[in-house]
């Protein structure tokens, strides 16, 4: 059984499903669970479609609770009825940790792929992971030691899937040709996040900062790189609200969709919403500013629970502040414009690229889905041996 609830988890799960088949070609696998498009394409039987599970915010989550409860009950019933050899839960901790408890307490073996970010907040839940998870597959190199310090040692670092997927692409000229950009001029990528609320809160500040940079650096070009789940019209509507006609003439702006990695590789610098995309930027060796903005109530309630020194994943992996962070009230057009101008300085830009290359080296150790598949297969064999 395998369950994912967000697009990133869907991608990790689908890669794991394929890797299991490749690493054990003589075995016959049957996969079922909570799926999105990539998992279904990889052959996972959908018990629940989780395509609409990717939401944030207290109000939004509260409104969706009945839907989550129905999905939870359906998945729980299917797992207990079909008794899989293993339940693989992929990320999505608020939902999947409840499933882990339900299944583990009834004798099913639980593999958790993509460690919940308990080191960032709600560290007390490490006790729950220790109780309900048989094998934890971690993407970040510092996570096994963090869990070991809390008495949980069944953790394997498998590397980050992006480590083998993301490279700096040598296609700046082609990207510029497709989108009518001048490769000889500076390019700044703006990645406002994949959720609608993120777009609405973060993109206006990014665009206002672009206006400020453009007034001081007339040659700068800006590319809004949207996730495949967002429509270009959404970004264009926000841009029309931010820029008056005079400002619009000053800013050289393009909107692209589903070309995040291409945009990052072509860019001289980037502003990136906090999340996995910051690692994509780091792996592409693109100097970046990590930004984020939540509703006031969400930030007041959730922001106060965050206990790490750095917000950005790239900085957590590096163990130091490689990328500037502008969060919530620090995230203003003026502050972002200043950081972007700093990153566009050639000497500082080159130093930052070197630091990003060094910070992400461990993430490139092997193919994460293969290592996750190998760890899962070893565990399956051990658990089967225990039954004999």
HELIX and SHEET records of a PDB file:
HELIX    1   1 UNK A    7  UNK A   23  1                                  17    
HELIX    2   2 UNK A   37  UNK A   41  1                                   5    
HELIX    3   3 UNK A   58  UNK A   82  1                                  25    
HELIX    4   4 UNK A   93  UNK A  104  1                                  12    
HELIX    5   5 UNK A  123  UNK A  125  5                                   3    
HELIX    6   6 UNK A  126  UNK A  132  1                                   7    
HELIX    7   7 UNK A  143  UNK A  148  1                                   6    
HELIX    8   8 UNK A  161  UNK A  165  1                                   5    
HELIX    9   9 UNK A  172  UNK A  178  1                                   7    
HELIX   10  10 UNK A  196  UNK A  216  1                                  21    
HELIX   11  11 UNK A  232  UNK A  242  1                                  11    
HELIX   12  12 UNK A  245  UNK A  250  1                                   6    
HELIX   13  13 UNK A  260  UNK A  266  1                                   7    
HELIX   14  14 UNK A  276  UNK A  283  1                                   8    
HELIX   15  15 UNK A  296  UNK A  302  1                                   7    
HELIX   16  16 UNK A  303  UNK A  305  5                                   3    
HELIX   17  17 UNK A  313  UNK A  318  1                                   6    
HELIX   18  18 UNK A  328  UNK A  330  5                                   3    
HELIX   19  19 UNK A  333  UNK A  344  1                                  12    
HELIX   20  20 UNK A  346  UNK A  359  1                                  14    
HELIX   21  21 UNK A  361  UNK A  364  5                                   4    
HELIX   22  22 UNK A  368  UNK A  387  1                                  20    
SHEET    1   A 7 UNK A  45  UNK A  49  0                                        
SHEET    2   A 7 UNK A  32  UNK A  35  1                                        
SHEET    3   A 7 UNK A   2  UNK A   4  1                                        
SHEET    4   A 7 UNK A  87  UNK A  90  1                                        
SHEET    5   A 7 UNK A 110  UNK A 113  1                                        
SHEET    6   A 7 UNK A 135  UNK A 138  1                                        
SHEET    7   A 7 UNK A 155  UNK A 157  1                                        
SHEET    1   B 6 UNK A 252  UNK A 257  0                                        
SHEET    2   B 6 UNK A 221  UNK A 226  1                                        
SHEET    3   B 6 UNK A 187  UNK A 191  1                                        
SHEET    4   B 6 UNK A 269  UNK A 273  1                                        
SHEET    5   B 6 UNK A 288  UNK A 292  1                                        
SHEET    6   B 6 UNK A 324  UNK A 327  1                                        
END                                                                             
